[in-house]
């Protein structure tokens, strides 16, 4: 997949490339605006587990 011979590198295929780039462009992939509190056990502290 990450081989220099893969023409879609770093993606596995044209389809994956389009899906990932589309998600970035539509801002579906985002960094959290604030860090979770230090005492959060895991995941998003705003979501009940």
C-alpha positions as a printed NumPy array, in Angstrom:
array([[  0.   ,   0.   ,   0.   ],
       [  2.737,   2.505,   0.908],
       [  5.081,   1.243,  -1.757],
       [  6.497,   3.898,  -4.096],
       [  5.019,   1.796,  -6.906],
       [  1.477,   2.511,  -5.646],
       [  0.255,   5.397,  -7.789],
       [ -2.391,   6.335,  -5.175],
       [  0.128,   6.513,  -2.333],
       [ -0.525,   7.199,   0.564],
       [ -4.038,   5.937,  -0.256],
       [ -4.811,   2.339,  -1.189],
       [ -6.897,   3.245,  -4.245],
       [ -8.497,   6.1  ,  -6.174],
       [-11.768,   5.461,  -4.323],
       [-10.124,   5.77 ,  -0.884],
       [ -8.316,   8.895,  -2.02 ],
       [-11.559,  10.558,  -3.113],
       [-13.382,   9.562,   0.088],
       [-10.594,  10.837,   2.372],
       [ -9.984,  14.066,   0.476],
       [-13.728,  14.691,   0.325],
       [-14.009,  14.218,   4.095],
       [-11.153,  16.684,   4.707],
       [-12.659,  19.213,   2.276],
       [-16.079,  19.024,   3.947],
       [-14.393,  19.298,   7.372],
       [-15.644,  15.883,   8.513],
       [-12.113,  15.297,   9.838],
       [-11.303,  17.852,  12.52 ],
       [ -8.996,  18.279,  15.458],
       [-10.776,  18.808,  18.786],
       [-11.042,  22.467,  19.795],
       [-10.289,  21.698,  23.421],
       [ -8.359,  18.99 ,  25.201],
       [-10.286,  16.545,  27.381],
       [ -9.849,  17.017,  31.119],
       [ -6.898,  15.212,  32.686],
       [ -9.236,  12.995,  34.715],
       [-11.169,  11.687,  31.686],
       [-10.741,   7.904,  31.513],
       [-11.112,   7.596,  27.739],
       [-12.725,   9.127,  24.68 ],
       [-14.757,  12.293,  24.532],
       [-15.667,  13.469,  28.046],
       [-18.863,  15.068,  26.682],
       [-20.23 ,  11.63 ,  25.752],
       [-21.568,   9.358,  28.477],
       [-20.19 ,   5.814,  28.395]])
